[in-house]
Amino acid sequence: MYQAKNAARSEFVPIRQLDYHVWVWGEPAPDKVPLVMVHGWMDVAASWQFMVDAFAGDPHVIAPDWRGYGLTRSAPTDAYWFPDYLADLDLLLDHYAPDRPVNLVGHSMGGNVAMLYAGVRPQRVRRLVNLEGFGMPATTPSQAPRRLAKWIDELKAFHRGELDLKSYDSADGVAQRLMKTNARLGRDKAQWLTQHWARPDAGGRWRILGDPAHKVINPQLSRVDEVLEIYRAITAPVLAVETTEDSLAGWWRGKYSLDEYHQRLTVLSDVRVEVVSDAGHMVHHDQPQLLAGLVEAFLAA
């Protein structure tokens, strides 16, 4: 199994009537800008371990499990909303960095949250790294009736137990699933991730530490005009990292492309794009050493 080089502290912070679980690496210091790292959909904060181990320096890293993921137990709910992530992050920074801006890194869904947050609270973000957080395809008002109807149908399916996450008969079964999803992930890392990505239940079945309600579609349309206005409000320099694998082409099949994403980035006042080879969407697992070097150089510039 993978041996972590830098031990993390597990902390719980009261945020909006939840006990938010946070992993913390390193110690705070006056000369250290806090590095806040936020994970993606159906992931956990521990997922950053490989990248933290690859940092050449000794940053103070703060990584929360989003509500309904990992060890952050959400209040009973059947839906999740992006504004909640923004508010949760703001209160998290109130706790860990109330008087100074932070460096913010987000992957996938976390990258989307980080981009929006940096526009909503520009004074709180010193530098921003977006790892494959492409945003969503554009929508039109004509889609609203069907989308709301689909949301209601999926709520019903959730309450019938039809959206439950698959369970596994052993930790090895979870590791196999992780390696199937990401062919570049070695068994050592998969076995380590399994201990943080899933837990055995009372019957011995291994279950993913994620609320099935995350699978319910968001009823709100993705308004690109609103997103672009938020992007325009970002004052922090932005490093946008993508891989040569082009995740968007596989996900959206022509509904949304890298060209459209790059066009959105043009509204930012200070942005650079880096493309990482031999990596898929889980770039922080596939190329942690290379990625850590890119991020450290960007944050130190």
N, C-alpha and C positions, 0 to 999 in steps of 0.2 A: 504494500500500500504506500501511496505517496506520503512522504514525511515533511510536514510543514516546517519551514525554517523560522518563521516569525509567529510566535504565539499570540492569539487574539484574546482580548477580555470580552466576556459576554455580559452586557449590561441591559437593564430594563429602564425605560424612561416613560413616565406618565405623559401621554399625549392624547388629548381629546377623548378621554374616558377609555383609552386603551393603554396596555402596558407594552410599549413599543420595544421590540428586541433589537439591540444594536451591537455589532461587532466593532471593537476598537483595537487598532494596532498602533504601537508606538505611544509616546508620551507627548502631551502638549508642552509647548515652550514659546517664549516671546518671539523667537526668530523663526518659528514654524507657522506657515499658513495651513490651517486645517484642510485636509483633503477628504471631501465627502464623496463617496462612491455609491451609486444607487443601481440596483439590479433590474433585470427585465422580467417579462411575463413568465410565470411558472418557474422562476429561479429563486435563489436565496442569497443573502449577503455573503455567506461563506464562499460563494462562487468566486469572489475576488482573491482568495488566498494565493493562488498561483501567481497572480500579477503582483501582489504585495511582496511575495517572496523574491520576485525578480527586480524590485526597485534597488538601485544602487545606494540610495540614501536611506534615511531613517524618518520617513514622513509620519505625521500623526494622522492616521486614517480612521474615518468614521463611516460605517456602512450599516444602514438599517435593513431589516427585513420589512418590506412594505406590509401594510395591513392585509391580513388574510394570507400571508406567506410565511414560511419558516416558523419561527417561534412567536411571531406577533399574531396573537389570536384576535380576530375581529369580533365585534359584537355580532349577534345573529343578523344576517342580512342575505338578500338574494340578488344584490346588484352592487357594483363598484363604479365609482365615478372619478374621472381625472381631477376635478377640482379638489377632491379629498387628498390626493397625493400631493398637490401643491401646498395645501394647508398643513398637512403632516410634516412636509419638509421644512416649512417655515418655522413651525414650532420646534422641530428638531434642532434647527440652527439657533433658535432662541436659547436652547439648553447648552449646546456645545460651543457656539461662537456668537454670543450676543452682541459683541462690540467690534467685530471685524469681518470683512468679506472672506469667503472661502474659495478654494479651488473645487470645482464640481465636475465629476465624471459620471456619465450615465450610459448604460448599455441597453439598446433596443427600446422597450417601453420606458425604461429608466432614462434613456437618452431623450426620448420625447418629453418626458416630464421635466428633465433638466433644461431643455431648450425653452419650454414654456415658462418655467420658473425664473430663468435668467431674464426674460422679458418683463415678467410681472414684478420681480424684485431685483432690478438691475444693480442696485447698490450693495446687494449681498453676495454677488458673484464676482470674484477677481478674474478667473479664467475658467473656461468651459471646454470640456472634452466630450464630444458626442460620438459614441461607438455604435454605428449602425442603427441609430434612432431616426428613421426616415420620415416619420409622420404617417399620415393616412392618405388614401386616395381622395381626390376631390369628390364632393357629392353635390347634388342639386336639390332644390326644394321639392321637386316632384317625387323624390325618393322617400320623403318623410312618412306618408301614410303606411307604406309597406314596411319601413324600418320599425316604426312603432308597433305595428301588428306582429312583426317577427319577435320583437322584444317581449311582448306579452306571451306569445307562444313559448318562448324559451324560458320565461319565468315559470310557466306551468310545467314544462318539462323538468326544470330543476326541482320543483317541489314534488314531482313524481319520482325523483331519484334517477332520472334518465341521463343526467349530466355528470354523474359521479365519476371521479378519477379512477383509473384502473389501479388495482392493488396487485401485489406480487408476493409469491410464496417465500421469498428469501431476499436477503440483501444482495446476493449475486444476481437475482432477477432484476433488481433495480439497476445495478451496474450494467447489465447487458442492455437494458433499455436505453441508458445514457449513451452507451457506445453505438447502439443502433441509430440513435438520433444524430450523433456526431461521430462519423467514422474516424476522425482524427484523434479522438479522445482515447488515450491509453488506459489499460485496465487499472494501473496504479492510481491515476487520477479519478477514474470512475468509482473505484472502491472508496476512495476518500470522500468524494462528493456524496455518495450514497448515505453516509452517516449523518449528513446535514440536510440532505434533500428529502429524506424519507425517515419514517420511524415505524417500528412494529406496533400493531394494535394489541388489544387484550387477547385476541385469538391467534396472534403470531403472524398475521399478514402484514406485509410492509406497505405503508400508505404514504403517498406524496404529501409533503407539508404545504399544501395549497388548497384554498377553498374552491370547490367546484363552481361556486357562483361567479368566479372569474371568467367562466366560459360563456356566460350570458352576454349577448351583444349589447353594446352601448346604444341606447335609444337616440342619443344626440347625433345629428349629422356632423361630419367633419367639414367645417367651414374654413376653406383655405384662406379666404380674405381676412378672417379673424386671426388665423395663425400667423399670417404674414405681418399683420400689424403688431403682434406680440414680438415676432422676430426683430422687427425694426426698432423695438425698444431695448434690445440687448446692447449693452455697452461693453461687455467683456469680450476680449479676443476669443475666437472659437476655433478649436481643432476638430474637424469632422473626419472620422476614420471610417473607411469602408473596406471591403475585401474584393478581390478579383472574382469571387464566386457569384456576385450579384444576387443577393437574397431576394430582392424585389421581384425579379423576373420569375422566380419560382413561386412566390407567394401570390402575386396579383395577376400574373398571366395577361399582361397588356393593359390592365386597368390603371397601373401606376408604374412609372419607370425611373431609373436613375437620372435620366435627363431632366425629368420633372422635378425631382428632388434637388438636383444641382441648381435648377432655375430658382427654386425657393431660397436657396442659400445666398443668392446674389443680393438679397435685400439686407444682409448682415453688413455691418460697417467694417468688420475685421474678421475674416475667416480664411482658413487654409484647409485644403483637403489632402489627406494622406490615404494611399491605397496599399493595403497589406496583402502580400502574396501567400499562397499555401495556407489559407485560413478560410473558415466558413463563418457563419453568423456568430458563433461563440468564439470570437477572435481572442478574448481574454483567456480562453482555455487553450486555443490552438497555438498562439504565438505570444505567450506572456512576456518573454524576455524582450522581444522586439518592441512590443506595445509599451512595456514599461519604459524603455529607452525613449520612445517617441513622446510619451506623456511627460516624463521628467524634463526633457529638453524644452518642451513647450512651456511648462510651468515655470521654468527657470529663466526663460527669455526676458 
